[in-house]
Structures are given as C-alpha cells and as structure tokens.
Amino acid sequence: QVQLVESGGGLVQPGGSLRLSCAASLRIFSIRIMGWYRQAPGKERELVASITNGGTTNYAESVKGRFTISRDSAKSTVYLQMNGLQPEDTAVYYCKIGRFSGDYWGQGTQVTVFS
C-alpha cells in the first residue's frame, strides 16, 4: 500500500518561508498529476498548486508569485516552496498524486502563519 508522507510544515511569521515535501513510500508509476491542496478551519479544501507529468503548472490566484511547485518524478516526490507567507495561508496542507487509476493523498501537514 502506497503512503504519501508530508513534511516541512510549522509555525512562521508573516513574510517567512517554508518548503513542504511529499514523498511516496513506494515509487509510483504512470503519474498523471501531482498537487498541493489546503484546508483552513471552516473552509473547503482548495487547490493550491499542481504540476502535470508534462511539467505544466497551475496555481491558485492567491499564491501566484509566492509559491512554487516542483517535483522529482523518479522519486515520486513533490515539493511546495512557499515564500511571503501570510496569515491567510494558515491551513492544513495536503499533497496528492494522481494516476489515471486513482489518487493518493497525504495525511496533511499544518502550516501556521502568525504575528
């Protein structure tokens, strides 16, 4: 059974940076897309950023210019570099690795931006 393990979350002040990592316990083949989602208290889960197998990236408007998604497909690992963090970025961040046969989700990592 494949598991996705996220790391890199934590507490940071406004303007700070964090780098999230998501690694699969086993190599995943036929990856279609990799992405990061987040869910703040009382809100629905939303897409933050994604990257396709071909390298096309997509970002939520709220994070454009601040966050960067990257991947190492050989290691079935996806990263999210977050710069210029703001209190509204506070949420649990989840990674997802999508295949045509189904998706894998991580357990989530907390990111808290506080003054």
Phi, psi and chi 1 to 4 in degrees:
 res  aa     phi    psi   chi1   chi2   chi3   chi4
   1 GLN       -  125.1 -178.1   72.3   15.7      -
   2 VAL   -78.4  136.6  174.9      -      -      -
   3 GLN  -123.8  143.4  -66.3 -176.3  -31.8      -
   4 LEU  -103.7  127.7  -57.5 -174.5      -      -
   5 VAL  -115.2  118.3  179.9      -      -      -
   6 GLU   -96.8  151.0  -65.1  139.1  -20.0      -
   7 SER  -152.4  165.7   59.8      -      -      -
   8 GLY   105.8   -7.6      -      -      -      -
   9 GLY   -72.4  172.0      -      -      -      -
  10 GLY   160.7 -162.4      -      -      -      -
  11 LEU  -101.4  137.8  -58.8  173.6      -      -
  12 VAL  -151.0  151.1   65.0      -      -      -
  13 GLN   -84.3  158.5  -67.8 -174.6  -31.3      -
  14 PRO   -53.8  137.4  -28.7   36.8      -      -
  15 GLY    90.4   -9.7      -      -      -      -
  16 GLY   -80.3 -179.1      -      -      -      -
  17 SER  -131.7  150.7  -61.7      -      -      -
  18 LEU  -143.0  153.6  -72.4  172.7      -      -
  19 ARG  -124.9  116.3 -174.9  176.6 -171.0 -119.7
  20 LEU   -91.6  144.1  -55.6 -177.0      -      -
  21 SER  -127.2  148.5  -62.0      -      -      -
  22 CYS  -139.6  114.4  171.3      -      -      -
  23 ALA  -119.1  138.5      -      -      -      -
  24 ALA   -85.2  145.9      -      -      -      -
  25 SER   -71.8  -23.4   57.1      -      -      -
  26 LEU  -133.8  154.6  -61.8  171.0      -      -
  27 ARG   -66.6  134.2 -176.8  171.8  179.9 -179.2
  28 ILE  -105.7  128.0  -60.6  173.8      -      -
  29 PHE  -100.3  161.6  -65.7   90.2      -      -
  30 SER    57.7   44.0  -57.2      -      -      -
  31 ILE   -71.8  131.8  -67.4  174.8      -      -
  32 ARG   -95.6  -42.6  179.8  177.6   59.1   86.4
  33 ILE  -157.5  150.4 -168.4  167.1      -      -
  34 MET  -129.1  143.5  -54.4  171.2   86.0      -
  35 GLY  -157.6  169.0      -      -      -      -
  36 TRP  -122.4  136.2  -72.2   93.3      -      -
  37 TYR  -123.8  164.0  -68.4   71.8      -      -
  38 ARG  -143.4  154.1   67.3 -174.5 -179.7 -172.1
  39 GLN  -138.2  116.5 -172.4  166.2   17.9      -
  40 ALA   -90.6  158.6      -      -      -      -
  41 PRO   -55.8  129.2  -26.3   34.5      -      -
  42 GLY    78.1    4.7      -      -      -      -
  43 LYS  -121.6  162.2  -65.3 -173.1  177.1 -178.8
  44 GLU   -79.0  157.1  -65.7 -173.6   -7.6      -
  45 ARG   -67.5  136.1 -170.4  174.0  -62.4 -171.8
  46 GLU  -129.5  152.5   63.2  174.2   -5.3      -
  47 LEU   -73.2  132.5  174.7   67.5      -      -
  48 VAL   -99.6  -50.5  176.7      -      -      -
  49 ALA  -160.7  151.7      -      -      -      -
  50 SER  -144.4  159.3   64.2      -      -      -
  51 ILE  -143.2  128.2 -177.4  166.7      -      -
  52 THR   -83.0  171.7   68.4      -      -      -
  53 ASN   -60.2  -29.0 -172.5   45.6      -      -
  54 GLY   -84.6   -3.0      -      -      -      -
  55 GLY    96.8    2.7      -      -      -      -
  56 THR   -74.8  129.4  -59.8      -      -      -
  57 THR  -106.9  155.8   57.8      -      -      -
  58 ASN  -143.7  135.9 -179.4   45.8      -      -
  59 TYR  -129.6  147.2  -65.2   93.1      -      -
  60 ALA   -64.7  145.6      -      -      -      -
  61 GLU   -56.2  -35.6  -75.8  -64.8  -33.5      -
  62 SER   -68.9  -16.5   59.7      -      -      -
  63 VAL  -115.9   -3.6  -53.4      -      -      -
  64 LYS   -57.6  134.0  -79.9 -176.8  179.9  178.5
  65 GLY    85.0  -10.6      -      -      -      -
  66 ARG  -114.9  -36.1  -59.9 -172.9  -62.7  125.7
  67 PHE  -108.5  148.3  -69.1   10.9      -      -
  68 THR  -135.7  126.3  -57.3      -      -      -
  69 ILE   -99.0  141.8 -170.2  170.1      -      -
  70 SER  -146.8  169.8   60.7      -      -      -
  71 ARG  -149.4  159.3   75.3 -170.2 -167.9  -70.2
  72 ASP  -127.5   92.8 -175.8  -23.2      -      -
  73 SER   -61.7  -34.9  -62.6      -      -      -
  74 ALA   -62.3  -28.9      -      -      -      -
  75 LYS  -101.6    2.5  -63.9 -179.6  179.4  179.3
  76 SER    50.6   48.7  -59.2      -      -      -
  77 THR  -127.1  139.4  -60.4      -      -      -
  78 VAL  -128.2  144.1   60.2      -      -      -
  79 TYR  -122.7  156.6  -53.1   95.1      -      -
  80 LEU  -137.6  109.0 -174.7   67.7      -      -
  81 GLN   -87.6  122.0  177.1   66.1   42.5      -
  82 MET  -118.0  115.0  -54.8 -174.5  -66.8      -
  83 ASN  -114.7  160.5  -61.3  -32.6      -      -
  84 GLY    58.1   41.2      -      -      -      -
  85 LEU   -63.6  143.5  -76.1  161.1      -      -
  86 GLN  -126.7  159.7  -60.6  -60.2  -40.8      -
  87 PRO   -53.2  -32.9  -29.5   36.9      -      -
  88 GLU   -71.3   -7.3   53.3  -94.6   32.6      -
  89 ASP   -85.1   -6.2  -65.2  -43.8      -      -
  90 THR   -61.7  124.4  -65.1      -      -      -
  91 ALA  -178.2  171.4      -      -      -      -
  92 VAL   -89.8  127.4  177.7      -      -      -
  93 TYR  -103.0  130.9  -76.0   71.1      -      -
  94 TYR  -119.2  139.8  -60.3   88.5      -      -
  95 CYS  -100.3  155.2   65.5      -      -      -
  96 LYS  -139.6  136.7 -174.2 -177.0   86.0  169.7
  97 ILE  -118.6  119.1  -65.6 -180.0      -      -
  98 GLY  -104.3  133.9      -      -      -      -
  99 ARG  -120.9  163.5  -55.5  174.6   60.5 -166.4
 100 PHE   -64.4  -24.8  -70.9  102.4      -      -
 101 SER   -91.8    0.0   57.9      -      -      -
 102 GLY   145.8  171.7      -      -      -      -
 103 ASP  -114.3  151.9  -59.0  -27.6      -      -
 104 TYR  -114.4  140.5  -61.6  103.3      -      -
 105 TRP  -122.4  145.9  -74.8   89.3      -      -
 106 GLY   -82.4  174.9      -      -      -      -
 107 GLN   -86.7  -11.6   80.9  -73.4   -6.9      -
 108 GLY    99.3  146.4      -      -      -      -
 109 THR  -136.0  135.6 -175.4      -      -      -
 110 GLN   -81.9  132.3  177.7   69.9   46.1      -
 111 VAL  -120.0  123.4  170.9      -      -      -
 112 THR  -125.6  123.2  -57.5      -      -      -
 113 VAL  -111.6  118.3 -174.9      -      -      -
 114 PHE  -135.9  154.1   69.4  104.4      -      -
 115 SER   -87.9      -  -61.9      -      -      -
